[in-house]
Amino acid sequence: MSEEKKKTTTPTKDHWFSFDGIAKEAKRVRWPKWKSEGNTAGILQNTAEVLIFVGFFALFFVLCEFIVTFVLRFIGIGV
């Protein structure tokens, strides 16, 4: 009788790291859509926005560097 009681009172080991558990969690995740749907932006729209943003700031910093270089050469610093 003590063995039966011991088996019922011992908590079962939680196998939280298993392939079944990983697959179950992956199905629960709300993955983003490729295209925009309603008010939510899709992956393609977000990617386009990031690339435009990065391109704009890359151009901005290159132009700033050219302007600073021109001004420094104009006043005689640097050759």
C-alpha positions as a printed Julia matrix, in Angstrom:
79×3 Matrix{Float64}:
  0.0    0.0     0.0
  2.84   2.39    0.66
  4.1    1.83   -2.89
  0.73   2.81   -4.36
  0.58   5.89   -2.17
  4.14   6.81   -3.11
  3.34   6.52   -6.81
  0.28   8.76   -6.58
  1.9   11.42   -4.41
  5.04  11.71   -6.52
  4.53  14.37   -9.17
  5.05  13.19  -12.71
  8.1   14.54  -14.42
  7.23  17.33  -16.81
  8.81  16.72  -20.21
  8.7   20.31  -21.39
 11.66  19.87  -23.73
 10.48  17.32  -26.26
  9.92  17.34  -29.97
  6.18  16.98  -29.41
  6.22  19.98  -27.07
  8.2   22.05  -29.56
  5.81  21.15  -32.39
  2.83  21.98  -30.16
  4.26  25.42  -29.3
  5.14  26.13  -32.95
  1.5   25.54  -33.88
  0.35  27.99  -31.19
  2.54  30.83  -32.45
  0.8   33.46  -34.55
  3.24  33.7   -37.43
  3.21  36.95  -39.44
  1.66  36.93  -42.9
  3.68  37.62  -46.03
  1.26  40.21  -47.36
 -0.71  42.92  -45.59
 -4.15  41.97  -44.34
 -6.43  44.66  -43.0
 -4.66  46.88  -40.48
 -1.7   44.55  -39.93
  1.42  44.97  -42.0
  2.9   41.88  -43.59
  6.51  40.8   -43.78
  6.97  42.21  -47.28
  5.67  45.65  -46.27
  7.83  45.74  -43.14
 10.89  44.66  -45.13
 10.27  47.35  -47.74
  9.89  50.01  -45.05
 13.15  48.97  -43.38
 15.07  48.94  -46.68
 13.76  52.4   -47.62
 14.63  53.73  -44.16
 18.17  52.28  -44.28
 18.71  53.54  -47.84
 17.55  57.04  -46.93
 19.89  57.28  -43.94
 22.81  55.78  -45.86
 22.35  58.48  -48.51
 21.95  61.13  -45.8
 25.23  60.2   -44.08
 27.15  59.97  -47.38
 25.92  63.44  -48.35
 26.85  64.79  -44.91
 30.35  63.37  -45.28
 30.74  64.96  -48.74
 29.58  68.32  -47.4
 31.95  68.22  -44.41
 34.84  67.15  -46.68
 34.07  70.0   -49.1
 33.93  72.57  -46.3
 37.18  71.36  -44.74
 38.98  71.45  -48.1
 37.5   74.88  -48.83
 38.97  76.36  -45.63
 42.32  74.66  -46.26
 42.23  71.67  -43.94
 43.12  68.43  -45.69
 44.42  68.13  -49.17
